[in-house]
Amino acid sequence: MDTPVDVVHSMLTVLFSLVAAHALWHGVRSPGRGRRDRVDHLLHFAMSVAMAAMPWSLGRSLPGRTTTVLFTLAALWFPLTALRRRTANRAAEIAGRLPPAAGMAAMAWMPRTHHGRAVPSHETLAGGVPAAHDTAAIGHATGAPVSAAGVTGLLTVYLLTCAIWSLTRPMPLLRSTAAAHRAAATDPYGHVRDGAMALGTALMLLMPH
């Protein structure tokens, strides 16, 4: 019988699979896309596929260090490519690319928190004191949990904020600017895709996997 965690993971897998399909289709098939936009969508596709597989046996077999390096580079791609563009408002351009960068950073962070988490054994001594190797594991982890939890918390709050913003932007009252209308015309489901991805990533940060 599936546990509640497995049910949530299954729902997230469906969500990430839909996002991956949309990102791939929109990045490869849409005409008039520049190289940067295509790379953006392909990175979103790769992240969605990895997130869909992460809770299951196939995802657990992914090398943690490789995943961290690849998605750290992906996180840097978004703000650095904004710096290369000559725009009237560079700060706004960079700010607009921070949400996907945060998603990539969260993906790079997850293997670290998962593999670095101390999981005490059920073996205890007669008096209820953990065995020697458990004590060492707990002692090794005591320096990291506070800072690790802080990073996870900041990423989660930021991604939830991005999710709410992206999912509400298509509302007519919030889509009053010309730029918002152009974005809705060229990528009508982009905000929904980005919001769903941010929401799913925030949930994955908080769930065991």
HELIX and SHEET records of a PDB file:
HELIX    1   1 PRO A    4  ARG A   29  1                                  26    
HELIX    2   2 ARG A   35  ALA A   53  1                                  19    
HELIX    3   3 SER A   57  ARG A   60  1                                   4    
HELIX    4   4 GLY A   64  ARG A   84  1                                  21    
HELIX    5   5 ARG A   90  GLY A   96  1                                   7    
HELIX    6   6 LEU A   98  GLY A  116  1                                  19    
HELIX    7   7 ALA A  132  ALA A  141  1                                  10    
HELIX    8   8 PRO A  145  THR A  168  1                                  24    
HELIX    9   9 PRO A  172  LEU A  174  5                                   3    
HELIX   10  10 ALA A  178  THR A  186  1                                   9    
HELIX   11  11 GLY A  190  LEU A  206  1                                  17    
END                                                                             
